[in-house]
Amino acid sequence: MTIDSHFHQRNFMFQYANYGIWKVTYISPKTGERWSAGVTDLDLIERTKNTRFPKSDDLLKLLSICKNNTTKRKRGTKKNENI
């Protein structure tokens, strides 16, 4: 990853969801909006979460998965307010 890259590993949150599934959340550094997705590509998780300097291509692929699988939410809003 180069310093000029717009996407950084710190903009992603990784949470173990279930066997073979990681919940990945991308948080926009400018707006605070969040996009989440359940990712089953464990090779991609390995290349982004567990490396010191992940490649920009891998981060962009993870970003596109997050943005294409869910609707964006404003920072601090809950999906289900009745629960």
C-alpha positions as CSV (number, residue, x, y, z in Angstrom):
1,M,0.0,0.0,0.0
2,T,1.4,3.4,-0.9
3,I,1.0,6.5,1.2
4,D,-1.0,8.2,-1.5
5,S,-3.7,5.6,-1.4
6,H,-7.2,6.8,-0.4
7,F,-8.1,3.6,1.4
8,H,-6.4,2.5,4.5
9,Q,-6.7,-0.6,6.6
10,R,-7.8,1.5,9.6
11,N,-11.0,2.4,7.7
12,F,-12.2,-1.2,8.0
13,M,-13.5,-3.1,11.0
14,F,-13.4,-6.9,11.0
15,Q,-15.6,-9.0,13.3
16,Y,-15.9,-12.7,13.3
17,A,-19.5,-13.6,12.5
18,N,-19.7,-17.4,12.0
19,Y,-17.7,-20.3,10.7
20,G,-16.1,-19.0,7.5
21,I,-17.8,-15.6,7.6
22,W,-16.4,-12.3,8.7
23,K,-18.5,-9.1,9.1
24,V,-16.5,-6.3,7.5
25,T,-17.5,-2.7,7.9
26,Y,-16.0,0.2,6.0
27,I,-16.3,3.6,7.6
28,S,-15.8,6.6,5.4
29,P,-13.2,8.9,6.9
30,K,-14.8,12.0,5.5
31,T,-18.6,11.5,6.2
32,G,-18.6,8.7,8.8
33,E,-21.0,6.6,6.8
34,R,-20.8,2.9,7.2
35,W,-21.2,0.0,4.8
36,S,-21.1,-3.6,6.0
37,A,-21.1,-7.1,4.4
38,G,-20.6,-10.7,5.4
39,V,-17.4,-11.8,3.6
40,T,-16.7,-15.5,2.9
41,D,-13.5,-14.9,0.9
42,L,-11.1,-15.9,3.6
43,D,-8.1,-15.3,1.3
44,L,-9.1,-11.7,0.9
45,I,-9.6,-11.4,4.7
46,E,-6.1,-12.8,5.2
47,R,-4.6,-10.4,2.7
48,T,-6.2,-7.3,4.3
49,K,-6.7,-8.0,8.0
50,N,-3.6,-9.9,8.9
51,T,-1.0,-8.1,6.9
52,R,0.9,-5.1,7.9
53,F,0.7,-3.3,4.6
54,P,-2.2,-4.6,2.5
55,K,-2.3,-4.0,-1.2
56,S,-4.6,-1.2,-2.5
57,D,-6.2,-3.6,-4.9
58,D,-7.3,-5.9,-2.1
59,L,-8.7,-3.0,-0.1
60,L,-10.6,-1.7,-3.1
61,K,-12.1,-5.2,-3.7
62,L,-13.1,-5.3,0.0
63,L,-14.6,-1.8,-0.3
64,S,-16.7,-2.8,-3.3
65,I,-18.0,-5.9,-1.6
66,C,-19.1,-3.8,1.4
67,K,-20.7,-1.1,-0.7
68,N,-22.5,-3.5,-3.1
69,N,-24.0,-5.8,-0.5
70,T,-25.7,-3.3,1.9
71,T,-27.3,0.1,2.0
72,K,-25.2,2.9,3.5
73,R,-26.1,4.2,6.9
74,K,-25.3,7.4,8.6
75,R,-22.9,7.3,11.5
76,G,-24.6,6.4,14.8
77,T,-28.0,5.3,13.3
78,K,-29.4,1.9,14.1
79,K,-31.0,-0.4,11.6
80,N,-33.7,-1.7,13.9
81,E,-34.7,1.0,16.4
82,N,-37.6,-1.2,17.8
83,I,-35.3,-3.8,19.2
